[in-house]
Amino acid sequence: MKKTAILSFLFLAAIAFAQGIKFEEGSNFKTILAKAKKRTNLFLLMLMQFGVARVN
């Protein structure tokens, strides 16, 4: 029961915080950093690499 309550709380908290995420695409790093500083927000950086084959 305790584990279910904790997991439910974490799930609801994640949903509540996820409502405010806005993704910026096509902008360079300097403009995104300037926007974050102006708004005093944090920003997440997602890096993607294309054209690399997976080796198992």
C-alpha positions as CSV (number, residue, x, y, z in Angstrom):
1,M,0.0,0.0,0.0
2,K,2.8,2.4,0.9
3,K,4.6,1.7,-2.3
4,T,1.5,2.3,-4.4
5,A,0.9,5.6,-2.7
6,I,4.4,6.8,-3.3
7,L,4.3,5.7,-7.0
8,S,0.9,7.4,-7.4
9,F,2.3,10.6,-5.9
10,L,5.4,10.6,-8.1
11,F,3.2,9.9,-11.2
12,L,0.9,12.8,-10.4
13,A,3.8,15.1,-9.6
14,A,5.4,14.3,-13.0
15,I,2.2,15.1,-14.8
16,A,1.8,18.4,-13.0
17,F,5.3,19.5,-13.8
18,A,5.2,18.3,-17.4
19,Q,2.5,20.7,-18.3
20,G,4.9,23.6,-18.6
21,I,7.5,22.1,-21.0
22,K,7.9,24.0,-24.3
23,F,10.4,22.7,-26.8
24,E,12.5,25.1,-28.9
25,E,13.6,23.7,-32.3
26,G,15.7,25.4,-34.9
27,S,17.2,28.0,-32.6
28,N,20.9,28.2,-31.8
29,F,22.3,27.7,-28.3
30,K,22.9,31.4,-27.6
31,T,19.4,32.5,-28.3
32,I,17.9,29.7,-26.1
33,L,20.3,30.5,-23.3
34,A,19.4,34.2,-23.6
35,K,15.7,33.4,-23.4
36,A,16.3,31.2,-20.3
37,K,18.2,33.9,-18.6
38,K,15.6,36.5,-19.4
39,R,12.8,34.4,-18.0
40,T,15.0,33.0,-15.2
41,N,14.0,29.5,-16.3
42,L,16.0,26.3,-16.5
43,F,16.5,24.6,-19.8
44,L,17.0,21.0,-20.8
45,L,19.5,20.1,-23.6
46,M,18.7,17.1,-25.7
47,L,21.5,16.0,-28.1
48,M,20.8,13.6,-31.0
49,Q,23.2,12.0,-33.3
50,F,22.1,10.7,-36.7
51,G,23.9,8.2,-39.0
52,V,25.5,6.1,-36.3
53,A,24.9,2.4,-36.6
54,R,24.2,0.4,-33.5
55,V,26.6,-2.5,-32.8
56,N,25.5,-5.4,-30.7
